[in-house]
């Protein structure tokens, strides 16, 4: 086994985790730059590669081993931990390590958005703008994320999209379009509550513009996995999604934003990644 640690965020907790792993005689290496985890995972001789970090670290490690017989382990310690929580992994690092040592291997789907791999969710619209602003703020933590989200919502206007899902085309105006391989953004916020990570299909969630007064109801549905029950939310399923929009802007893959043009292509890679689960 090789444990790849992103030492940047949550330094105090990471120090405890690193110490615990080394006490057990496990091999630990820390990343030194963005993208380093992918390089380390791809070059590793070990079969089990463990990502110790948040969604970004998990994405990097998974990119390095997707489509191979290597196995991904996760010790989640980020601000969202969307893939880990969907898989039922504990945020208690000792319990997460127990899963790595004693758990089962599950083969899951992965996806591509404009050829960028994602393993939990991707999308465009409001959440992509928030991801961009959060990254550029230079500050981590859920408090900062929520503050940026609320500020962005007050000024954000829905966009018009042309969407084609497995050859079926339609137009829609939405505040966001999220494509889920797993069910959630992170912190158990289930934006694609019907998603099954091993069914070979992606779940698309389109959310209409809604007023501030509706936020508590939608937030409750989001956190309880019943968002699809709301009339402001439209759910679709498919394997190949093309999205056209009037102008370019941010999109995201597993919460990491990138600048994209007017065309987005999203497709599923059926069971393509081995992951250790409870």
Number of C-alpha atoms within 10 A of each C-alpha: 18 19 23 28 24 26 18 12 16 16 11 9 13 19 13 11 19 20 13 15 17 11 9 8 9 12 13 16 14 16 17 12 9 11 16 18 27 21 15 21 26 20 11 16 12 14 15 21 26 27 27 26 24 24 27 22 27 32 24 22 26 29 22 22 25 22 14 12 12 21 22 26 31 32 29 26 24 23 18 22 28 27 28 27 20 20 17 11 23 20 16 11 21 14 14 23 20 13 19 25 13 12 15 13 16 16 17 21 24 29 29 17 21 16 11 14 22 27 27 29 28 29 26 23 22 23 24 25 23 24 23 19 16 22 15 9 12 8 12 14 13 13 11 13 18 13 12 17 18 13 11 16 18 10 7 14 15 16 19 15 20 15 19 17 18 13 11 10 12 10 12 16 16 21 20 22 27 25 31 31 30 31 27 30 25 24 17 18 21 25 29 28 22 23 22 18 24 18 12 18 22 32 23 24 23 23 24 17 17 13 9 10 8 10 11 10 11 19 14 13 19 20 16 13 18 17 26 21 12 13 9 15 16 17 18 13 17 19 16 18 22 20 19 17 16 12 11 13 17 20 27 25 26 25 26 18 23 15 11 15 14 12 15 19 15 23 22 22 21 18 18 19 24 23 23 22 20 17
